[in-house]
Amino acid sequence: MNTRNRSSSIRFRLAISAEEYLAYYQGSAQDVVACSEDNKTIRFPASAIRKFVTRDGIFGNFEITFDESNKLIAIQSID
């Protein structure tokens, strides 16, 4: 029996200012909601993009990878 795990990826763009991200950092907002390149709405924990925060916020193109149960595997910058 083959039980190979399958993953899927979705590309999206983020433009979150430093002031906007502060709400995530302070815990008043926990999930980021974004629209993918193919107009799908995606939601993921704000903590998953913390490593991309600069003093200006988070800006750029990203790719999210998730498993067949829609569990987040990774997010990477694709700029």
N, C-alpha and C positions, 0 to 999 in steps of 0.2 A: 504494500500500500504506500503510495507516494503522498507525503504530507508536507510538501514544499510550501513554505510561507510565501505569499504574494504581497507585494507592496505596490502602492500607487503614489503618484506625485501630482501636485497641482502648483502652478506658478501664479504668483500674485505680486502686486506692488503695494508698498506701504509708504505713507507720508504722515508720520506722527511727530508733532513738534515736541520739544523737551517739556513744555508746559502740559501738553496732553498726556505724555507718558508718565508724568508725576502722579496722576490719578492711579495708574497701574502700580507704580512703585509704592505708593502709600497704602495700597490695598483697597481703595474704594471701587476700583474696577479690576476684575480678575481675568476676563477673557477679551481677546482681540477678535473683532469681526471684520473680515475683509472680503473683497470681491475678487475672484480669480480672473485670469485672462479670458476664460470661456464663460464668464458671468455666473459662476457658482458662488454661493455664499459659504465661506468657511469660518470656523470658530476654533480658537486654540488658546491655551493658557498664555497670559502675558509673560510669564516667567520664561517661556521658550524663546523669546526674542531679546532677552536682557543683554546677551552678549553683543548685540548689534547696536546698542544705545551709544550715541555720541553726545557731546554737549549740546548739539543742535536738535537731537531727537533720533528718530529712525526713518531713514529715507532710502528707497531702492527697490530692486526686484529680488524676489525670494522664491524658493521652492520648498514646499512642505511635503514630506514623505510620511505615509501612514500605512498601517497594515490592513489586512482584510476586515478587521473589526473596527476600523477607523481610529485606531489608537496611534497617537503621534509617535513617529520614530525619530524624525529629525527635521530641522529647518536650516536651510543654508542660503547665503547670499549668492546671487547669480549675476551681479553687476560686472 
